[in-house]
Amino acid sequence: MDQRIEEFRARAAETYGLDIEVHDFPEGTRSAEDAAESVGCSVTEIARSRVFAADTIIVAVVSGSTRVDTRKLATLRGVHEAHLADSADVEDVIGWPVGGVPPFCHDSAVPVYVDDQVMENETVWVAAGVPTAVFPIAPEKVVEYADAIVADVTE
């Protein structure tokens, strides 16, 4: 298993006492649809962590079937604009590569917003530190571990 996956698993175990069952797809998945097909779930159960820059770096956890509304993120942050963060900023602040950002276990404390549609699922599949790995978790646990705010952040 990839070293970064093991690093994430160790951090999640140490911080939250989690024993995460990671599903790794070395060939990768190119979209939320591909990820859903690989794990055998619906695309709405894929919860992507997207990293944005507003007044600070923020994470929006959204269903694989939706798109982030940057105006809503900006409004939540009380700023005029929010946009996708630069990949270098993602790695520097969050500590994980674009496409592999988990909803928690970040290098820096950042605001995390979980879209309310994610909460409609019993289980969601989230990234495990690399773009090729995911693990299942209850959305309520994502909110708890990420100290997240549930809000409408999608179009």
PENORCOR-V78801 format. One record per pair of residues at least 6 apart in sequence whose C-alpha atoms are under 6 Angstrom apart, sorted by sequence separation. I is the first residue (numbers start at 1). J is the second residue. D is the distance in whole Angstrom. If there is no record, write none. Layout:
# PENORCOR-V78801
I	J	D
I	J	D
This chain:
# PENORCOR-V78801
12	18	6
13	19	6
29	35	5
36	42	6
52	58	5
74	80	6
91	97	5
127	133	6
128	134	5
36	43	5
51	58	6
74	81	5
127	134	4
51	59	5
74	82	5
126	134	5
50	59	6
125	134	6
126	135	6
33	43	6
50	60	5
125	135	5
49	60	6
125	136	4
49	61	4
70	82	5
94	106	5
95	107	5
124	136	6
48	61	5
94	107	5
124	137	6
48	62	5
94	108	6
123	137	5
47	62	5
93	108	6
123	138	5
47	63	5
122	138	6
46	63	6
47	64	6
46	64	5
44	63	5
44	64	5
119	139	6
43	64	5
44	65	5
43	65	6
102	127	5
101	127	6
102	128	6
100	127	5
102	129	6
54	82	4
101	129	6
53	82	6
100	129	5
53	83	5
100	130	4
52	83	5
100	131	4
32	64	5
52	84	4
53	85	5
99	131	5
52	85	5
96	129	6
51	85	6
116	150	6
113	148	5
115	150	6
116	151	5
112	148	5
113	149	5
114	150	5
115	151	5
116	152	5
113	150	6
115	152	5
115	153	5
104	146	5
49	101	6
58	110	6
60	112	6
58	111	5
59	112	5
60	113	5
61	114	5
62	115	5
49	103	6
58	112	6
60	114	6
63	118	6
47	124	6
46	124	6
47	125	6
45	124	5
46	125	5
47	126	5
72	153	6
69	153	6
68	153	6
69	154	5
68	154	4
69	155	5
67	154	5
67	155	6
28	132	5
26	132	6
25	132	5
24	132	6
24	133	4
23	133	6
23	134	5
22	134	6
23	135	6
22	135	5
21	135	6
8	129	6
5	129	6
